[in-house]
């Protein structure tokens, strides 16, 4: 099939595009042309690269028609962040596609009632990102179920892999947290460290997209979580990282208001966003309907990324 990937040079696209090419698809990658894939792969030579500034072209009403002119059988949209953007693309592609797969986020859930959270639980998103992604999901699934637009939505967790900063055991992105644990230094965590985070390796997210294409009849009109098999508590995450380096985890627990004063405003905001959501999502539906089988546990995915950061000197142990 002729597959157009919008935002194909990002975290997931780095793994997704080679999988699609290897599976025999003709792949066209749309991006702003400002980034190379995070990992090299020989098959990128077979990929048609199309440089488009999505935001600018959407403002002119031209982006959807530009995608349509590429005559895709499948469109995978990795970078849709507003309902208006989704509507523009759907109206341009209606009646012309076999499959449309959109990248969402587990942030669509907001706080959970029962865990692990399933895709069927009512949405209670908060924050602009989660609210917009939930609106996009609702719109696309309505278009699929009532109007025949062949849409599927996949919801990744905290994407991790070699090449970029990863969510640490304190709930933010400062790599020094890993250094402190590796050296056996004390690390403060908010509250009791029992809030959860749910990572996923970018390669496993790519797998979920490919499996959605391979299971069209089960995927259309549905949403699926694309996460590791199990979430981590902040405390358990920190203890596991320390153990990698033969260290005990010297953890200190502080009430939120006290803890936030020990970090930057940016770090505090990131941590609050993560612990307020405390995602813990089920992959039972994706296993059953898509044959999704993640290769990496949360800790395996994190460890690979940490080792890459050590090789690059970002983390010094």
C-alpha positions as CSV (number, residue, x, y, z in Angstrom):
1,X,0.0,0.0,0.0
2,X,0.9,3.6,-0.5
3,X,1.4,5.0,3.1
4,X,1.8,8.7,3.9
5,X,3.3,9.3,7.4
6,X,2.8,12.8,8.7
7,X,5.6,13.6,11.1
8,X,7.6,10.5,10.1
9,X,11.0,11.6,11.3
10,X,10.1,11.9,15.0
11,X,10.5,9.5,17.9
12,X,8.0,6.9,16.7
13,X,8.6,7.5,13.0
14,X,12.2,6.6,13.4
15,X,11.1,3.1,14.0
16,X,7.7,3.1,12.2
17,X,8.9,4.1,8.7
18,X,11.6,1.3,8.4
19,X,9.0,-1.2,9.6
20,X,6.5,-0.1,6.9
21,X,9.2,-0.3,4.2
22,X,10.3,-3.7,5.3
23,X,6.7,-4.9,5.2
24,X,6.5,-3.9,1.6
25,X,4.7,-0.6,1.7
26,X,5.5,2.4,-0.4
27,X,6.2,5.1,2.1
28,X,6.0,8.9,1.8
29,X,7.2,10.9,4.8
30,X,5.8,14.5,5.3
31,X,7.9,16.7,7.7
32,X,9.2,20.2,7.9
33,X,12.6,18.8,6.9
34,X,14.3,20.1,10.0
35,X,15.2,16.7,11.6
36,X,16.9,13.5,10.7
37,X,15.5,10.2,12.1
38,X,16.9,9.5,15.6
39,X,18.4,6.2,14.4
40,X,19.9,5.5,11.0
41,X,18.5,2.8,8.7
42,X,19.3,1.9,5.1
43,X,15.6,1.8,4.1
44,X,15.2,5.5,4.5
45,X,16.8,5.7,1.0
46,X,13.6,4.2,-0.4
47,X,11.3,6.7,1.4
48,X,10.0,9.7,-0.5
49,X,10.5,12.8,1.6
50,X,8.0,15.7,1.2
51,X,8.7,19.0,3.0
52,X,5.6,20.8,4.2
53,X,5.1,23.2,7.1
54,X,1.8,21.8,8.4
55,X,0.8,24.8,10.5
56,X,1.4,27.3,7.7
57,X,-0.4,25.2,5.1
58,X,-3.4,24.5,7.3
59,X,-3.8,28.2,7.9
60,X,-4.0,28.6,4.1
61,X,-6.4,25.6,3.9
62,X,-3.9,23.8,1.7
63,X,-2.6,21.0,3.8
64,X,-5.4,18.5,3.4
65,X,-5.4,18.9,-0.4
66,X,-1.6,18.5,-0.5
67,X,-1.9,15.2,1.3
68,X,-4.7,14.1,-1.0
69,X,-2.6,14.9,-4.0
70,X,-0.1,12.3,-2.8
71,X,-2.8,9.7,-3.5
72,X,-2.3,7.6,-0.3
73,X,-4.1,4.4,0.5
74,X,-3.2,4.9,4.2
75,X,-2.4,8.1,6.2
76,X,-0.7,7.9,9.5
77,X,-0.9,11.2,11.4
78,X,1.7,11.5,14.2
79,X,1.4,15.2,14.9
80,X,-2.3,16.2,15.1
81,X,-2.9,18.4,18.2
82,X,-6.2,20.2,17.6
83,X,-9.7,19.2,16.6
84,X,-9.7,21.8,13.8
85,X,-6.6,20.2,12.4
86,X,-8.2,16.8,12.4
87,X,-11.4,18.0,10.8
88,X,-9.4,19.7,8.0
89,X,-7.6,16.5,7.1
90,X,-10.7,14.3,7.3
91,X,-12.7,16.5,5.1
92,X,-9.9,16.5,2.5
93,X,-9.5,12.8,2.6
94,X,-13.0,11.5,2.9
95,X,-13.8,8.8,0.5
96,X,-10.2,8.4,-0.7
97,X,-8.5,6.2,2.0
98,X,-8.4,2.6,3.1
99,X,-7.2,3.5,6.5
100,X,-6.4,6.6,8.7
101,X,-4.5,6.1,11.8
102,X,-4.0,8.9,14.3
103,X,-1.5,9.2,17.2
104,X,-3.3,10.1,20.4
105,X,-2.0,9.9,24.0
106,X,-3.0,8.2,27.3
107,X,-3.5,11.7,28.6
108,X,-7.0,11.5,27.1
109,X,-8.1,9.7,30.3
110,X,-7.3,12.2,33.0
111,X,-7.5,10.6,36.5
112,X,-8.5,6.9,36.5
113,X,-11.2,5.3,38.6
114,X,-10.1,1.7,38.1
115,X,-6.7,0.5,37.1
116,X,-5.4,-0.7,34.8
117,X,-7.4,1.7,32.8
118,X,-9.2,0.3,29.7
119,X,-10.0,2.2,26.5
120,X,-13.7,2.0,27.4
121,X,-13.6,4.0,30.6
122,X,-15.2,7.5,30.4
123,X,-12.8,10.3,29.4
124,X,-12.1,13.0,32.0
125,X,-9.1,14.8,30.5
126,X,-7.5,17.9,31.9
127,X,-4.9,20.3,30.5
128,X,-5.0,21.6,27.0
129,X,-3.0,18.7,25.5
130,X,-5.2,16.0,26.9
131,X,-8.5,17.8,26.2
132,X,-7.6,18.4,22.6
133,X,-6.4,14.8,22.1
134,X,-9.6,13.5,23.6
135,X,-11.7,15.7,21.3
136,X,-9.7,14.5,18.3
137,X,-10.3,10.9,19.4
138,X,-14.1,11.4,19.9
139,X,-14.4,13.1,16.5
140,X,-12.4,10.5,14.6
141,X,-14.3,7.5,16.1
142,X,-17.6,9.2,15.5
143,X,-16.6,9.7,11.8
144,X,-15.6,6.0,11.6
145,X,-18.7,4.6,13.3
146,X,-21.4,6.9,11.9
147,X,-20.0,8.1,8.6
148,X,-17.7,5.3,7.4
149,X,-14.4,7.2,7.6
150,X,-11.8,4.4,8.3
151,X,-10.1,5.9,11.4
152,X,-8.2,4.2,14.2
153,X,-6.6,6.0,17.2
154,X,-3.5,4.7,19.1
155,X,-2.6,6.1,22.5
156,X,1.1,5.9,23.4
157,X,2.4,6.3,26.9
158,X,5.6,8.1,27.9
159,X,7.7,7.4,24.8
160,X,11.2,6.4,25.4
161,X,14.2,5.2,23.4
162,X,17.8,6.2,22.5
163,X,18.1,9.7,21.2
164,X,16.1,11.9,23.5
165,X,15.4,12.8,27.2
166,X,13.3,10.3,29.1
167,X,10.9,10.7,32.0
168,X,12.8,10.0,35.2
169,X,11.7,8.6,38.6
170,X,11.0,12.1,39.9
171,X,8.4,12.6,37.2
172,X,10.3,15.1,35.1
173,X,13.1,15.1,32.5
174,X,16.3,16.2,34.2
175,X,18.9,13.4,33.6
176,X,20.7,14.3,36.8
177,X,18.1,12.2,38.7
178,X,19.7,9.1,37.1
179,X,23.2,10.3,38.1
180,X,22.1,10.7,41.8
181,X,20.6,7.2,41.9
182,X,23.7,5.7,40.2
183,X,26.0,7.3,42.8
184,X,23.9,6.3,45.8
185,X,23.0,9.9,46.6
186,X,19.7,10.8,48.2
187,X,16.8,11.5,46.0
188,X,13.6,13.3,47.1
189,X,10.3,12.2,45.7
190,X,6.9,13.9,46.1
191,X,4.4,12.4,48.5
192,X,5.0,8.7,49.1
193,X,6.3,7.9,45.6
194,X,3.4,5.7,44.8
195,X,2.1,7.7,41.8
196,X,2.6,5.9,38.5
197,X,4.1,6.5,35.1
198,X,3.6,4.3,32.1
199,X,6.5,4.2,29.6
200,X,6.6,2.6,26.1
201,X,9.6,2.1,23.8
202,X,9.2,4.0,20.5
203,X,9.8,0.7,18.7
204,X,6.7,-0.8,20.4
205,X,4.6,2.1,19.5
206,X,5.7,1.6,15.9
207,X,4.7,-2.1,16.2
208,X,1.2,-1.0,17.3
209,X,0.8,1.1,14.2
210,X,1.9,-1.7,11.9
211,X,-0.4,-4.1,13.7
212,X,-3.4,-1.7,13.2
213,X,-2.8,-1.7,9.5
214,X,-2.5,-5.5,9.4
215,X,-5.8,-5.9,11.4
216,X,-8.0,-3.4,9.5
217,X,-11.3,-5.0,10.3
218,X,-10.6,-5.0,14.1
219,X,-8.9,-1.6,14.1
220,X,-11.3,0.7,12.3
221,X,-13.6,2.7,14.6
222,X,-11.5,1.7,17.7
223,X,-8.8,3.2,19.9
224,X,-6.0,1.3,21.6
225,X,-3.4,1.9,24.2
226,X,0.2,1.5,23.0
227,X,2.2,1.2,26.3
228,X,4.4,-1.3,28.0
229,X,2.8,-4.3,29.8
230,X,2.9,-2.5,33.2
231,X,3.2,0.9,34.7
232,X,5.8,1.9,37.3
233,X,5.5,3.6,40.7
234,X,7.9,6.4,41.1
235,X,9.4,4.7,44.2
236,X,9.8,1.3,42.4
237,X,11.2,3.1,39.4
238,X,13.9,4.8,41.5
239,X,14.7,1.6,43.4
240,X,15.2,-0.3,40.2
241,X,17.5,2.3,38.6
242,X,19.7,2.5,41.7
243,X,19.9,-1.3,41.7
244,X,21.3,-1.3,38.1
245,X,24.4,0.5,39.5
246,X,24.6,-1.7,42.6
247,X,23.3,1.0,44.9
248,X,20.6,1.2,47.5
249,X,17.9,3.7,46.7
250,X,18.3,6.5,49.3
251,X,14.9,8.0,49.0
252,X,13.3,10.9,50.9
253,X,9.6,11.5,50.7
254,X,8.2,15.1,51.0
255,X,4.7,16.6,50.8
256,X,4.1,18.1,47.4
257,X,4.3,21.7,48.4
258,X,7.7,21.1,50.1
259,X,9.0,19.0,47.3
260,X,8.2,21.4,44.6
261,X,10.3,24.1,46.2
262,X,13.4,21.8,45.8
263,X,13.2,21.8,41.9
264,X,12.8,24.3,39.1
265,X,9.4,25.6,38.1
266,X,9.7,23.7,34.8
267,X,10.5,20.4,36.6
268,X,7.7,20.9,39.2
269,X,5.2,21.5,36.4
270,X,6.3,18.4,34.6
271,X,6.1,16.3,37.7
272,X,2.7,17.6,38.7
273,X,1.4,16.8,35.2
274,X,2.6,13.2,35.5
275,X,1.6,12.5,39.0
276,X,-1.8,14.1,38.6
277,X,-2.5,11.8,35.7
278,X,-0.7,8.7,37.3
279,X,-1.5,6.6,34.2
280,X,-1.7,2.9,34.5
281,X,-3.2,1.5,31.2
282,X,-4.3,-1.9,30.0
283,X,-3.1,-3.4,26.7
284,X,-5.5,-6.3,26.8
285,X,-7.6,-4.8,24.0
286,X,-4.6,-4.3,21.7
287,X,-3.3,-7.7,22.5
288,X,-6.6,-9.3,21.6
289,X,-7.6,-7.4,18.5
290,X,-4.3,-6.3,17.1
291,X,-1.9,-9.0,18.3
292,X,0.1,-6.2,19.9
293,X,3.0,-7.8,21.8
294,X,5.5,-5.2,23.2
295,X,9.1,-6.2,23.2
296,X,10.1,-4.0,26.1
297,X,8.9,-3.7,29.7
298,X,9.0,-0.1,31.1
299,X,12.3,-0.8,32.8
300,X,13.9,-2.4,29.8
301,X,13.0,0.6,27.6
302,X,14.3,3.0,30.2
303,X,17.5,1.1,30.6
304,X,18.3,1.2,26.9
305,X,17.7,4.9,26.9
306,X,19.9,5.5,30.0
307,X,22.7,3.5,28.5
308,X,22.5,5.7,25.4
309,X,22.7,8.8,27.5
310,X,25.7,7.4,29.3
311,X,27.5,6.7,26.1
312,X,26.8,10.2,24.9
313,X,28.1,11.7,28.2
314,X,24.7,13.3,29.1
315,X,24.7,11.1,32.2
316,X,28.0,10.9,34.1
317,X,28.4,8.0,36.6
